[in-house]
């Protein structure tokens, strides 16, 4: 039996722009798109539940932020590496801009958590992740999960201000 080590990391707004390449979902192990979409939807639902409990407005799902999140999750899964820095040095700001979204304000990443509830529980226990989730200035979100060849899930949650 393989024991997965679960990790999570956060990043807040940094004025960093770097070049890099986005990878497509075909570069990692095949996962039914509907399963990954369901997990991402569950993260959005849980995020909005926590935000409501703390007086923040509901986030809307943004297709461009979803694309940025998927590009990063896919990149992480392909490299078996959890980091906020993507291939070629990209940041969440760079990835969001590439996807057509100019106002990204934060990112949460994690790997190894098998369910939406598990990753949200971990993020809510981490002060930095929690701050991103409960940032009432955030108005939009994109969420994605991609799986490595060894079926390890890599999660990305990107927040936007408009």
C-alpha positions as CSV (number, residue, x, y, z in Angstrom):
1,X,0.0,0.0,0.0
2,X,1.3,3.4,-1.0
3,X,1.1,6.1,1.7
4,X,0.4,9.5,0.2
5,X,1.9,12.5,1.9
6,X,-0.6,15.4,1.8
7,X,0.7,18.9,1.4
8,X,-0.8,22.3,0.8
9,X,0.6,25.6,-0.1
10,X,-0.7,29.1,-0.5
11,X,0.3,32.3,-2.2
12,X,-1.1,35.8,-2.0
13,X,-0.9,38.6,-4.5
14,X,2.6,39.2,-5.7
15,X,3.5,41.5,-8.6
16,X,5.5,38.9,-10.3
17,X,5.1,38.1,-14.0
18,X,7.2,35.4,-15.7
19,X,7.1,33.5,-19.0
20,X,6.3,29.8,-19.3
21,X,4.2,27.2,-21.1
22,X,0.8,25.8,-20.2
23,X,0.3,22.1,-20.5
24,X,-2.8,20.3,-21.7
25,X,-4.7,17.7,-19.7
26,X,-3.6,15.0,-22.1
27,X,-0.1,15.1,-20.5
28,X,-1.3,13.5,-17.3
29,X,-3.1,10.3,-16.5
30,X,-6.6,10.1,-17.9
31,X,-9.3,10.9,-15.4
32,X,-13.0,11.1,-16.4
33,X,-13.6,14.8,-17.0
34,X,-17.0,14.5,-15.2
35,X,-15.3,13.3,-12.0
36,X,-12.8,16.1,-11.9
37,X,-15.5,18.6,-12.7
38,X,-17.6,17.3,-9.9
39,X,-14.7,17.6,-7.4
40,X,-14.0,21.1,-8.5
41,X,-17.7,22.0,-8.2
42,X,-17.7,20.5,-4.7
43,X,-14.7,22.7,-3.7
44,X,-16.6,25.8,-5.0
45,X,-19.7,24.8,-3.0
46,X,-17.7,24.3,0.2
47,X,-15.7,27.5,-0.3
48,X,-18.9,29.5,-0.6
49,X,-20.3,27.8,2.5
50,X,-17.3,28.8,4.5
51,X,-17.4,32.3,3.1
52,X,-21.0,32.7,4.0
53,X,-20.3,31.6,7.6
54,X,-17.8,34.4,7.8
55,X,-19.7,37.2,6.2
56,X,-18.2,37.1,2.7
57,X,-20.2,37.1,-0.5
58,X,-20.5,34.1,-2.7
59,X,-17.9,33.6,-5.4
60,X,-18.9,33.1,-9.0
61,X,-17.1,30.5,-11.0
62,X,-15.1,32.1,-13.8
63,X,-14.2,30.0,-16.8
64,X,-10.9,31.8,-17.3
65,X,-9.8,31.2,-13.7
66,X,-10.9,27.5,-14.2
67,X,-8.6,27.3,-17.2
68,X,-5.7,28.9,-15.3
69,X,-6.3,26.5,-12.4
70,X,-6.5,23.5,-14.7
71,X,-3.3,24.5,-16.5
72,X,-1.5,24.6,-13.2
73,X,-2.9,21.4,-11.8
74,X,-2.0,19.6,-15.0
75,X,1.5,21.0,-14.9
76,X,1.9,20.0,-11.3
77,X,0.6,16.5,-11.9
78,X,2.9,16.0,-14.9
79,X,5.9,17.1,-12.9
80,X,4.8,15.3,-9.6
81,X,5.6,18.6,-7.9
82,X,3.4,20.9,-5.8
83,X,4.5,24.5,-6.1
84,X,3.1,27.9,-7.0
85,X,5.7,28.2,-9.7
86,X,4.8,26.6,-13.0
87,X,6.9,25.4,-15.8
88,X,9.0,28.3,-17.2
89,X,8.6,30.2,-13.9
90,X,4.9,31.1,-14.3
91,X,2.9,32.5,-11.3
92,X,-0.8,32.4,-10.7
93,X,-0.9,36.0,-12.0
94,X,0.8,34.9,-15.3
95,X,-1.4,31.9,-15.7
96,X,-4.6,33.9,-15.1
97,X,-3.5,36.6,-17.6
98,X,-2.7,33.9,-20.2
99,X,-6.2,32.5,-19.7
100,X,-7.6,36.0,-20.2
101,X,-8.2,37.0,-16.6
102,X,-6.3,40.2,-15.5
103,X,-7.3,40.4,-11.8
104,X,-6.1,37.3,-10.0
105,X,-5.5,37.9,-6.2
106,X,-4.5,34.6,-4.7
107,X,-4.0,30.9,-5.2
108,X,-4.2,27.7,-3.0
109,X,-2.5,24.5,-4.1
110,X,-2.4,21.0,-2.6
111,X,-1.8,17.4,-3.5
112,X,-2.7,14.0,-2.3
113,X,-6.2,14.8,-0.9
114,X,-8.7,12.3,-2.3
115,X,-11.9,14.4,-1.8
116,X,-13.1,18.0,-2.0
117,X,-13.9,17.9,1.7
118,X,-10.4,16.7,2.6
119,X,-8.6,19.4,0.7
120,X,-11.0,22.1,2.0
121,X,-10.5,20.9,5.6
122,X,-6.8,21.2,5.1
123,X,-7.0,24.6,3.5
124,X,-9.3,25.9,6.3
125,X,-6.8,24.7,9.0
126,X,-4.0,26.6,7.4
127,X,-3.9,30.4,8.2
128,X,-2.7,31.4,4.7
129,X,-5.1,29.2,2.8
130,X,-8.0,30.2,5.0
131,X,-7.1,33.9,4.4
132,X,-7.4,33.4,0.7
133,X,-10.7,31.5,1.0
134,X,-12.2,34.2,3.4
135,X,-10.8,37.2,1.5
136,X,-14.1,39.1,1.0
137,X,-12.4,41.1,-1.8
138,X,-12.4,37.9,-3.9
139,X,-15.4,37.8,-6.2
140,X,-14.6,35.0,-8.6
141,X,-12.9,31.6,-8.4
142,X,-11.5,28.9,-10.6
143,X,-10.8,25.3,-9.3
144,X,-9.3,22.3,-10.9
145,X,-7.9,18.9,-10.0
146,X,-5.6,16.8,-12.2
147,X,-4.1,13.4,-11.6
148,X,-0.5,12.3,-11.9
149,X,0.3,9.0,-13.7
150,X,0.3,7.4,-10.2
151,X,-3.3,8.8,-9.7
152,X,-2.2,11.4,-7.1
153,X,-4.6,14.4,-7.2
154,X,-3.2,17.9,-7.6
155,X,-5.5,20.7,-6.7
156,X,-5.5,24.4,-7.6
157,X,-7.9,27.1,-6.5
158,X,-7.4,30.6,-8.0
159,X,-9.2,33.7,-6.7
160,X,-10.1,36.9,-8.7
161,X,-11.2,40.3,-7.6
162,X,-13.8,41.0,-10.3
